[in-house]
Amino acid sequence: MTAQIMIDDVLEIAETFQIAAQQLRRLGRGALKNGPHSLASSEIYHFGTKVRLSPSFPHDVCFETANKLEEFAGKLERLVRPEPFQS
């Protein structure tokens, strides 16, 4: 495997992480909307006679995971494209 192929593979993984982070943030904002159409998801919990609805994609979890994915993408990019040393 040549060095350029390895670099391309790492950059492809980093790009995939960036795209996944964008989509997670989209899910975390609520219903997915496309023109007049929307799709929302909730989970139902039963506690005895009580019912509780909870979002399937909680805002804080989606955004925290998206931040981690972006952090990992940045680390991967720095591995193959190190920033120049500044004194």
Buried (B, 14 or more C-beta within 10 A) or exposed (E): EEEEEEEEEBBEBBEEBBEBBEBBBBBBEEEBEEEEEEEEEEEEEEEEEEEEEEBEBEEEEBBEBBEEBBEBBEEBBEEBEEEEEEE
